[in-house]
Amino acid sequence: MNKLIHKAERLEDFEKQKLSPQQHIKNTANFRFFSSADCLSGNTIPYRRRDFYKVSLLRGEYIVNYGDESIKAFGASLSFFSPSIPYTIEEINEEKNAGYFIFSEVYYDTFFNQSIKKFPLFNEDFKPIFILNEEQEQEVITLFSKIEKQSLSDYSLKDDLIRNHLNELMHYANNLSPASERHHSFSSKERLHTIFNELLDRQFPADKTNEKLLRTASDFADVLNVHVNYLNRILKETTGKSTSMLIYDRLLTESVILLKHTNWNVADIAYSLGFKDSSHFNHFFRKQANAMPSDYRKQS
């Protein structure tokens, strides 16, 4: 079998990060608040970064990788993340996690009758990461508390209130000065590698709709607006593997998790991962893992 399946430690580590989303493979709501307790539980939060805006309130020391830059955040920080820009948060010393919430574009746009993409916070040249003083932190905590309270209520029009509080928070942040300390600027190669990884990660967890799935090296190259040969060369330099190999590795890992932890039939798994039919998926899995999907499921 492929090393990825044999190396139980690697697969278990991956499952710890990805299993929770796989167990909740369904369309999520257009808004959800995650409390500090959710964040501290260690469980993976089931949502797709490709589909949601995210707002976080943290206290401590972090490096926020946002687009092509890394920004150091000290103390209390408020961050807004767009699904169109790759991002990750590296914890250096977390003092307090006040939680975060996610919402879809349609959740905002249909209520305010305008595109959130036009809001200045989400200008591609703007890095919406803010270091807060004590007064600003209390203002933001108050708004977060109002949003969390409504998210837990049974009030039939609570989403209207949530969106108004969200809009107030966005306008409040729009009057703040963004964090200015840059930790690192990516080279063009690093940036391409980082964004490729983010795009690959955004394909999962899989669902049965097979929506927006990038399947081939050419698909990724088109989205990244580079020639596929250039993408292959850069990824080979930085990882030692071609674009297709990296995609196949990830597809195999996702295949294994779906076979082990869902009751989907092989045809559903094949479709969710972008294969034309189960025969193509069977061929792929057998080539990568030296086993048929149905046989692997019986053995696992």
KOLTOR-632491 format. One record per residue: residue in one letter; x, y, z of N, C-alpha, C in turn. Coordinates in steps of 0.001 Angstrom, whole numbers. Atoms other than C-alpha are relative to their C-alpha. Example, Ala and Ser with C-alpha at 12.3 -4.5 7.8 and 13.67 -1.06 7.14 Angstrom:
BEGIN
VOKE code    n_xx    n_yy    n_zz   ca_xx   ca_yy   ca_zz    c_xx    c_yy    c_zz
VOKE    a     890   -1190       0   12300   -4500    7800     900    1200       0
VOKE    s    -820   -1190     -60   13670   -1060    7140    -770    1090     730
//
This chain:
BEGIN
VOKE code    n_xx    n_yy    n_zz   ca_xx   ca_yy   ca_zz    c_xx    c_yy    c_zz
VOKE    m     822   -1211       0       0       0       0     859    1264       0
VOKE    n    -679   -1283     -13     929    3628    -367     483     340    1413
VOKE    k    -575    -356   -1298    3119    4996    2455    -976     801     845
VOKE    l     922    -855    -746     374    7422    3382    -946    -833     847
VOKE    i     900     859    -756   -1829    4556    4506     773    -809    1028
VOKE    h    -810     777    -922     951    2522    6100     420     815    1218
VOKE    k    -496    -819   -1101    2188    5422    8222   -1165     455     859
VOKE    a    1192    -262    -815    -516    5300   10859      87    1330     725
VOKE    e    -131   -1238    -759     871    8230   12813    -385    1196    -864
VOKE    r     329   -1124     891     640   10559    9832   -1489      47    -280
VOKE    l    1412      23     309   -2847    9433    8972    -835     375    1212
VOKE    e     743    -352   -1208   -4025    9675   12573      70    1491     275
VOKE    d    -129   -1446    -181   -2646   13192   12802    -928     731    -941
VOKE    f     868    -644     984   -4497   14084    9651   -1459    -154     407
VOKE    e    1384     249    -377   -7694   12486   10915    -425     877    1166
VOKE    k     322    -877   -1123   -7523   14484   14142    -407    1371    -485
VOKE    q     293   -1325     542   -7578   17615   12043   -1238     -19    -886
VOKE    k    1008      15    1052  -10046   16476    9400   -1219    -861     285
VOKE    l    1085     946    -203  -12276   13791   10900   -1301     664     384
VOKE    s    1229    -667    -418  -14742   16116   12569    -780     563   -1180
VOKE    p     749    -447    1162  -15611   17830    9284    -592   -1154    -791
VOKE    q     521    1110     780  -15991   14443    7600   -1243    -592     650
VOKE    q    1166     545    -681  -18480   13381   10251   -1196     948    -100
VOKE    h    1081    -987     135  -20536   16497    9529     -97     435   -1455
VOKE    i     -14    -368    1418  -20557   16353    5730   -1416     362    -429
VOKE    k    1299    -524     380  -23541   18504    4979     146    1506    -157
VOKE    n     -48   -1454     147  -24328   22094    4081    -148     650    1358
VOKE    t      95    -688   -1272  -23672   24329    7041    -859    1246    -161
VOKE    a     826   -1197      35  -25780   27340    7962     803    1174    -535
VOKE    n    -669   -1181     540  -24997   30771    6544     685     818    1084
VOKE    f    -661    -672   -1113  -23935   31956   10003     185    -993    1135
VOKE    r    -190     796   -1216  -22416   30272   13042    1031     669     884
VOKE    f    -930    -557    -988  -20761   31522   16209     675   -1151     729
VOKE    f    -763     997    -735  -17985   29454   17796     561     668    1248
VOKE    s    -412    -611   -1255  -17398   30242   21459    1434    -372     350
VOKE    s   -1339     354    -476  -14119   30130   23347      41   -1467     415
VOKE    a      51    1413    -390  -15238   26729   24688     139    -900   -1222
VOKE    d    -151     762    1238  -15599   25451   21129    1457     -24    -436
VOKE    c   -1383    -114     452  -12117   26704   20308     946    -794     893
VOKE    l    -885     671    -947  -10568   25221   23454    -238   -1502      56
VOKE    s     317    1424     -62  -12204   21818   22963    1001    -840    -774
VOKE    g    -956     737     817   -9565   20862   20414    -636    -711   -1175
VOKE    n     679     635    1117  -12212   19550   18034      78     863   -1244
VOKE    t     -37    -737    1248  -11979   20515   14400   -1378     583    -287
VOKE    i    1270    -664     279  -14659   23020   13411    -411    -270   -1444
VOKE    p     396     397    1350  -16672   21819   10396    -516    1160    -845
VOKE    y     439    -968     999  -16755   24569    7801    1070     125   -1068
VOKE    r    -938    -158    1099  -15147   25346    4478     446    1453     -81
VOKE    r    -507   -1366      69  -12904   28375    4384    -283     627   -1360
VOKE    r     242    -546    1332  -13632   28725     684   -1376     649    -104
VOKE    d    1386    -461      90  -17287   29534    1437    -367    1088    1003
VOKE    f     410    -852   -1105  -17194   31749    4531     984    1122     314
VOKE    y    -775   -1054    -641  -15989   35047    5875     143    -392    1472
VOKE    k    -251     361   -1390  -14516   34750    9355     467    1226     763
VOKE    v    -408   -1105    -869  -14133   37245   12224     482    -603    1322
VOKE    s    -604     572   -1207  -11802   36373   15143     404    1086     980
VOKE    l    -493    -871   -1068  -11057   38027   18479     907    -834     889
VOKE    l    -996     777    -727   -7871   36764   20126     811     898     920
VOKE    r    -957    -718    -850   -5503   37770   22904    1217    -893     188
VOKE    g   -1243     752    -120   -1871   36704   22976     994     465   -1040
VOKE    e    -988    -315    1029     897   36552   20416    -190    -985   -1150
VOKE    y     290     815    1168     223   35285   16917     735     544   -1219
VOKE    i    -398    -438    1338    1508   35388   13385   -1151    -348    -925
VOKE    v    1111     199     915   -1306   35846   10900     554      36   -1422
VOKE    n    -411      64    1401    -415   34682    7398   -1223     317    -844
VOKE    y    1173    -480     735   -2752   36607    5149     445     409   -1400
VOKE    g    -441    -286    1363   -2301   36528    1385    1487    -225    -128
VOKE    d   -1434     139     244    1334   37191     594     848     585    1125
VOKE    e    -750    -569   -1115    2318   38611    3998    -296    -728    1293
VOKE    s     210     490   -1363    2751   37501    7582      53    1201     936
VOKE    i     131   -1163    -867    1681   39975   10264      12    -458    1447
VOKE    k     -67     346   -1421    2623   39795   13943   -1097     729     757
VOKE    a    1056    -586    -821    -216   40363   16384     326    -238    1465
VOKE    f    -265      71   -1431     406   41138   20066   -1212     516     754
VOKE    g    1111    -483    -800   -2194   41570   22805   -1325    -417    -605
VOKE    a    1313     291     564   -5819   41744   21710      10     335   -1483
VOKE    s      31    -239    1445   -6354   41410   17981   -1343    -408    -574
VOKE    l    1245     245     725   -9416   41554   15755     362    -215   -1462
VOKE    s    -366     327    1377   -9136   39897   12355   -1234    -353    -814
VOKE    f    1058     310     953  -11432   39683    9339     626    -776   -1159
VOKE    f    -566     828    1057  -10808   36938    6804   -1025    -202   -1116
VOKE    s     834     183    1176  -12207   36772    3297     251   -1377    -593
VOKE    p    -213    1315     617  -12783   33417    1552     827      72   -1278
VOKE    s    -755    -127    1251  -11011   34810   -1522    1498     128     220
VOKE    i   -1426    -195    -294   -7656   35276     260     472   -1083     973
VOKE    p    -500    1057    -888   -5622   32408    1780     496     574    1326
VOKE    y    -455    -465   -1304   -4946   32738    5501     214   -1181     943
VOKE    t    -185     927   -1113   -3628   30802    8485     417     822    1213
VOKE    i    -404    -663   -1244   -3016   31743   12143     951    -918     750
VOKE    e    -981     767    -765     127   30546   13928      19     526    1437
VOKE    e      14    -385   -1415    -187   30579   17713    1413     -44     565
VOKE    i   -1275     -40    -709    2939   31679   19583    -258    -114    1501
VOKE    n     365      37   -1417    1400   32348   22991   -1440     480     138
VOKE    e    1409    -371     -85   -2378   32262   23314    -394     243    1446
VOKE    e     458    -345   -1347   -3715   34041   26393   -1507    -203     135
VOKE    k    1459      92     -66   -7389   34133   25557    -559     -73   -1408
VOKE    n     684     117    1278   -9606   33059   22686   -1466     319     243
VOKE    a    1376    -429    -244  -12876   34951   22696    -984    -658    -957
VOKE    g     854     655     966  -14175   32841   19857      26     709   -1345
VOKE    y     109    -621    1324  -15042   33666   16288   -1329    -375    -611
VOKE    f    1208     385     713  -17923   33575   13899     258      34   -1495
VOKE    i    -106      82    1455  -18336   32744   10244   -1356     331    -609
VOKE    f    1249    -299     704  -20903   33883    7725     268     -25   -1498
VOKE    s    -144      81    1451  -21508   33451    4027    -258    1365    -636
VOKE    e     212   -1242     743  -21553   36177    1428   -1487     309    -135
VOKE    v    1427    -213     206  -25258   35665     806    -687     428    1298
VOKE    y     568    -372   -1295  -25985   36042    4544      22    1511     179
VOKE    y    -141   -1455    -104  -24750   39623    4377    -706     713   -1147
VOKE    d     449    -734    1194  -25634   40627     823   -1512      95    -119
VOKE    t    1452     -16     179  -29311   39654     836    -690     924    1000
VOKE    f     596    -861   -1021  -29970   41662    4011     271    1462    -293
VOKE    f    -362   -1400     235  -28079   44834    3100    -123     408   -1467
VOKE    n     216    -279    1419  -28761   44557    -614    1224     638    -662
VOKE    q   -1239    -451     619  -25135   45210   -1458    1066   -1060     238
VOKE    s   -1022    1028    -106  -22018   43126   -1933     999     315    1105
VOKE    i    -997    -191   -1051  -19780   42655    1076    1397     180    -597
VOKE    k   -1310    -128     648  -16884   42474   -1383     375    1463    -226
VOKE    k    -270   -1425     218  -17247   46236   -1865     318     738    1298
VOKE    f    -311    -637   -1273  -16774   46912    1836    1510     186      89
VOKE    p   -1449    -288      -6  -13353   48581    2360     853   -1021     737
VOKE    l    -770     997    -751  -12286   45906    4876     508   -1123    -890
VOKE    f    -334    1144     832  -12164   43369    2094     612     411   -1333
VOKE    n    -816    -411    1130  -10191   45389    -398    1255    -868      -6
VOKE    e   -1111     947      55   -7444   43031   -1608    1328     621     431
VOKE    d   -1242    -661    -395   -4761   45635    -845      29     330    1496
VOKE    f     145    -355   -1407   -5965   46013    2741     145   -1261     840
VOKE    k    -163    1141    -900   -4918   43702    5580    -832     261    1258
VOKE    p     933    -328   -1095   -7894   43715    8017     307    -722    1304
VOKE    i    -446     571   -1272   -5968   42727   11148     331    1171     916
VOKE    f     -88   -1189    -844   -6198   45154   14062     462    -360    1404
VOKE    i    -440     129   -1380   -4331   45427   17352    -824     989     832
VOKE    l     951    -805    -763   -6759   46720   20000     591     457    1330
VOKE    n    -320    -432   -1356   -6110   48867   23060   -1131    -460     916
VOKE    e     983     520    -963   -8124   48169   26228   -1417     489    -300
VOKE    e    1326    -557     294  -10980   50499   25298    -590    -642   -1247
VOKE    q     474     610    1240  -11233   49105   21772    -357   -1469     212
VOKE    e     287    1409    -273  -11066   45550   23062   -1352    -156     673
VOKE    q    1289      82    -675  -14030   46179   25367   -1161     267    -955
VOKE    e    1031    -289    1012  -16026   47684   22483    -266   -1245    -846
VOKE    v     137    1178     861  -15359   44612   20359    -592   -1170     782
VOKE    i     554    1071    -838  -16062   42185   23221   -1508     185     180
VOKE    t    1435    -290    -151  -19432   43897   23736    -780    -429   -1237
VOKE    l     682     370    1243  -20353   43431   20083      27   -1511    -206
VOKE    f     -89    1451      90  -19112   39833   20100   -1037    -648     917
VOKE    s     945     561    -965  -21234   39167   23192   -1435     117    -503
VOKE    k    1346    -186     557  -24324   40591   21506    -266   -1000   -1118
VOKE    i     149     945    1103  -23728   38442   18434    -163   -1418     530
VOKE    e      98    1345    -573  -23166   35318   20536   -1354    -200     678
VOKE    k    1288     109    -697  -26259   36014   22639   -1134    -258    -983
VOKE    q    1058     192     987  -28474   36312   19573     115   -1349    -705
VOKE    s    -179    1286     685  -26925   33224   17969    -579   -1147     823
VOKE    l     522    1038    -894  -28103   31217   21017   -1488     172     308
VOKE    s    1388    -292    -353  -31555   32780   21227    -979    -714    -930
VOKE    d    1068     582     814  -34864   31482   19887    -810    1065    -723
VOKE    y     722   -1107     625  -35954   34878   18612     -59    -217   -1513
VOKE    s     192     338    1420  -37390   34425   15114     751     933    -942
VOKE    l    -699    -966     861  -35682   37564   13754    1424     263     488
VOKE    k   -1342    -207    -573  -32349   37044   15490    1053     279   -1057
VOKE    d   -1004    -228    1036  -30450   36988   12182      59    1456    -429
VOKE    d      -8   -1431     311  -31521   40563   11494     858     761    1001
VOKE    l    -802    -650   -1036  -30002   41632   14810    1482    -361    -149
VOKE    i   -1397     429     176  -26850   39572   14200     655     781   -1126
VOKE    r    -586    -709    1149  -26316   41198   10830     198    1480     285
VOKE    n    -198   -1399    -385  -26813   44647   12283    1213     145     912
VOKE    h   -1184     -35    -870  -24251   43915   15022    1267    -246    -814
VOKE    l   -1139     275     875  -21923   42477   12372     382    1245    -782
VOKE    n    -277   -1208     781  -22258   45591   10267     607    1088     885
VOKE    e    -562    -971    -936  -21591   47770   13317    1461    -329     300
VOKE    l   -1373     426    -267  -18469   45736   14058     914     304   -1188
VOKE    m    -797    -269    1200  -17246   46081   10470     277    1488    -154
VOKE    h    -200   -1452      88  -17774   49838   10488     945     480    1099
VOKE    y    -903    -357   -1090  -16038   50076   13865    1447    -306    -399
VOKE    a   -1347     393     419  -13029   48180   12511     509     857   -1142
VOKE    n    -405    -793    1164  -13013   50264    9351     601    1344     408
VOKE    n    -556   -1253    -506  -12139   53284   11497    1284    -205     815
VOKE    l   -1230     302    -720   -9203   51520   13163    1178     -57    -969
VOKE    s   -1211     129     818   -5625   51418   11922     430   -1459       3
VOKE    p    -398    1412      53   -4583   47958   10703    1397    -206     568
VOKE    a   -1320     352    -518   -1598   46176   12243    1053     264   -1062
VOKE    s   -1008    -418     976    1588   47404   10627    1279    -819      43
VOKE    e   -1271     723     -97    4349   45091   11852     -32   -1238    -876
VOKE    r     -65    1132     913    5178   42737    9020    1088    -960     469
VOKE    h    -957    1002    -468    6857   39532   10106     826    -539   -1163
VOKE    h    -678     613    1129    7721   38270    6658    -802     281   -1264
VOKE    s     645    -135    1304    6965   39012    3032     384   -1197    -849
VOKE    f    -272    1191     786    6629   35971     821     647     347   -1331
VOKE    s    -497     -99    1367    8687   35564   -2313   -1106    -508    -922
VOKE    s    1024     439     954    6694   34844   -5481    -152   -1520      36
VOKE    k      68    1461     -60    7577   31141   -5164    -720    -457    1267
VOKE    e     657     349   -1259    6550   30956   -1504   -1488     301     -65
VOKE    r    1402    -402      88    3346   32792   -2249    -788   -1005    -848
VOKE    l     685     954     872    2453   30422   -5112    -211   -1329     724
VOKE    h      99    1256    -754    3178   27394   -2934   -1056     113    1090
VOKE    t     960    -206   -1090    1162   28821     -11   -1430      25    -520
VOKE    i    1364    -117     522   -1849   29687   -2129    -465   -1318    -605
VOKE    f     374    1321     510   -1773   26316   -3888    -471    -893    1146
VOKE    n     383     824   -1152   -1868   24575    -489   -1355     411     551
VOKE    e    1281    -481    -501   -4736   26780     610   -1140    -427    -920
VOKE    l    1031     412     958   -6705   26076   -2583    -274   -1496     103
VOKE    l     176    1447    -134   -6089   22356   -2186    -786    -328    1260
VOKE    d     692     249   -1260   -7234   22448    1436   -1469     385     -76
VOKE    r    1381    -491      94  -10374   24339     482    -920    -951    -755
VOKE    q     849     954     705  -11578   21446   -1645    -711    -947     962
VOKE    f     480     989    -952  -12313   19471    1501    -452     675    1293
VOKE    p     534    1342     185  -14188   18171    3407    -904    -112   -1218
VOKE    a     816     247    1190  -15893   16651     386   -1471    -106     377
VOKE    d    1418     282    -197  -19645   16538       0    -557    -555   -1298
VOKE    k     559     715    1143  -21978   14817   -2382    -397     913   -1150
VOKE    t     352    -919    1089  -22637   17956   -4417    1139     173    -982
VOKE    n   -1172    -139     874  -19084   17946   -5841     132    1432    -488
VOKE    e      58   -1398     420  -19354   21742   -5899    1376     653      49
VOKE    k   -1209    -828      71  -16415   23947   -6992    1303    -791     126
VOKE    l   -1188     806    -214  -13944   21066   -6924    1026     219   -1103
VOKE    l   -1123     -71     928  -10567   21681   -8545     631   -1387     -32
VOKE    r    -343    1423      82   -9454   18311   -9841    1385    -263    -588
VOKE    t   -1239     263     718   -6365   18632  -12054    1012    1125     216
VOKE    a   -1041   -1024     -79   -3071   20517  -12174    -395    1218    -819
VOKE    s     438   -1116     853   -4527   22619  -14981   -1077     833     674
VOKE    d    1043    -728    -731   -7543   23506  -12843     630     986     986
VOKE    f    -662    -857    -980   -5263   24876  -10124     782    1113    -688
VOKE    a    -782   -1003     720   -3011   26655  -12617    -896    1105    -541
VOKE    d     936   -1005     533   -6021   28400  -14168    -442     964    1099
VOKE    v     437    -844   -1105   -7239   29665  -10790    1141     889     483
VOKE    l   -1167    -757    -450   -3714   30770   -9862     549     928   -1080
VOKE    n    -378    -870    1125   -3366   32466  -13254    1477    -164    -374
VOKE    v   -1359     307     442     -64   30753  -14085     -56   -1175    -960
VOKE    h     -70    1153     894    1007   28237  -16716     210   -1246     841
VOKE    v     -93    1228    -773     697   24661  -15500    1445    -478     122
VOKE    n   -1407     420     -73    4366   23995  -16324     755     801    1067
VOKE    y    -643    -835   -1022    5426   26920  -14121    -417    -451    1396
VOKE    l     484     484   -1295    3242   25680  -11268     702   -1300     374
VOKE    n    -691    1261    -256    4748   22202  -11592    1448     226     423
VOKE    r   -1418    -245    -287    8274   23587  -11574     182     557    1409
VOKE    i    -131    -617   -1320    7749   25732   -8465    -318   -1000    1109
VOKE    l     361     975   -1026    6023   22975   -6505    1039   -1110      94
VOKE    k   -1055    1022     -22    8698   20477   -7518    1224     525     752
VOKE    e   -1136    -608    -702   11363   22896   -6253    -245      77    1504
VOKE    t     288    -239   -1417    9595   23536   -2942    -411   -1259     761
VOKE    t     504    1199    -693    8121   20078   -2189     643   -1293    -484
VOKE    g    -547    1227     576    9926   17606   -4420   -1035    -816    -745
VOKE    k    1071     720     678    6587   16573   -5919    -675     897   -1032
VOKE    s     737    -753    1011    4631   17605   -8996   -1372     389     530
VOKE    t    1355    -420    -383    1237   19297   -8793    -926   -1206      81
VOKE    s     886    1168      36    -517   16069   -9771     260    -935    1163
VOKE    m    -329     881   -1126    1348   14055   -7133    -577     545    1310
VOKE    l     536    -603   -1217     331   16515   -4407   -1522    -144      42
VOKE    i    1456     166      68   -3294   16386   -5569    -377   -1444     282
VOKE    y     297    1427    -193   -3241   12579   -5709     194    -412    1462
VOKE    d    -233     315   -1413   -1737   12355   -2210   -1179     423     858
VOKE    r    1109    -513    -803   -4524   14493    -831   -1290    -754    -301
VOKE    l    1192     768     364   -7249   12657   -2767      24   -1374     655
VOKE    l    -101    1311    -633   -5954    9357   -1429    -324      95    1487
VOKE    t     258    -166   -1436   -5981   10612    2155   -1482     227     261
VOKE    e    1433    -255    -162   -9516   11960    1782    -805   -1259    -308
VOKE    s     689    1250     353  -10582    8688     131      12    -963    1174
VOKE    v    -146     909   -1138   -9254    6670    3074    -927     411    1143
VOKE    i     857    -478   -1097  -11084    8848    5594   -1469    -247    -309
VOKE    l    1398     227     369  -14367    8615    3686    -350   -1485      46
VOKE    l     252    1441     -40  -14052    4843    3349     -82    -506    1432
VOKE    k     -45     466   -1386  -13277    4418    7045   -1115     570     866
VOKE    h     830    -705    -983  -15610    6940    8612   -1356     471    -520
VOKE    t    1356    -285     466  -18698    7282    6426    -622   -1293    -503
VOKE    n     685    1149     585  -21331    4881    5158    -348     249   -1464
VOKE    w     230    -267    1413  -21252    6390    1671     435   -1209    -823
VOKE    n    -465    1055     891  -21080    3874   -1119    1154     523    -851
VOKE    v   -1198    -369     754  -18044    3884   -3402    -329    1001   -1097
VOKE    a     391    -929    1069  -19920    5666   -6187    -153    1417     540
VOKE    d     162   -1319    -611  -20831    8549   -3845    1358     605     348
VOKE    i   -1342    -485    -332  -17241    8823   -2633     723     446   -1268
VOKE    a    -652    -341    1273  -15967    8803   -6215    -501    1347    -516
VOKE    y     565   -1245     521  -18344   11582   -7248     394    1192     862
VOKE    s    -317   -1108    -903  -17667   13710   -4167    1440     471    -168
VOKE    l   -1407    -345     182  -13936   13626   -4945     336     393   -1435
VOKE    g    -214    -540    1339  -14405   14667   -8561     284   -1017   -1081
VOKE    f    -204    1019    1018  -14073   11328  -10360   -1259    -147    -852
VOKE    k    1140     102     915  -16283   10747  -13398    -951   -1121     416
VOKE    d     814    1136    -431  -17471    7404  -12096     827    -874     928
VOKE    s    -676     847    -976  -16605    4642   -9643    1133    -809    -610
VOKE    s   -1080     764     621  -14469    2756  -12169    1288     813     -50
VOKE    h   -1186    -862     -24  -12103    5742  -12502     565     101    1426
VOKE    f    -440     -77   -1388  -11976    6015   -8722     669   -1306     432
VOKE    n    -586    1297    -341  -11326    2277   -8337    1404    -129    -580
VOKE    h   -1304      66     655   -8443    2528  -10814    1013     871     738
VOKE    f    -874    -921    -730   -6980    5540   -8992     408    -596    1343
VOKE    f    -283     492   -1343   -7258    3965   -5544     896   -1234     -43
VOKE    r    -810    1207     108   -5834     629   -6639    1443     340    -369
VOKE    k   -1342    -402     419   -2885    2350   -8310     764     652    1154
VOKE    q    -650    -726   -1075   -2160    4546   -5278     185    -841    1259
VOKE    a       6     715   -1272   -2918    2096   -2469     148   -1512    -128
VOKE    n    -131    1451     226   -2551   -1359   -4059   -1161    -786     607
VOKE    a    1191     683    -510   -6078   -2237   -2987   -1226     644    -635
VOKE    m    1265    -554     450   -9632   -1814   -4214    -669     712    1170
VOKE    p     663    -726   -1099  -11711     696   -2217    -876    -899     876
VOKE    s     893     867    -780  -14238   -1953   -1182     798    -949     891
VOKE    d    -842     888    -805  -11459   -4282       8     640     769    1160
VOKE    y    -609    -806   -1072   -9771   -1493    1950   -1019     269    1105
VOKE    r    1036    -270    -993  -13069    -656    3666    -229   -1211     892
VOKE    k     207    1217    -790  -13504   -4273    4789    1135    -224     983
VOKE    q   -1176     254    -835   -9970   -4377    6178     163    1026    1099
VOKE    s    -251   -1099    -950  -10117   -1056    8037    -916    -100    1223
//
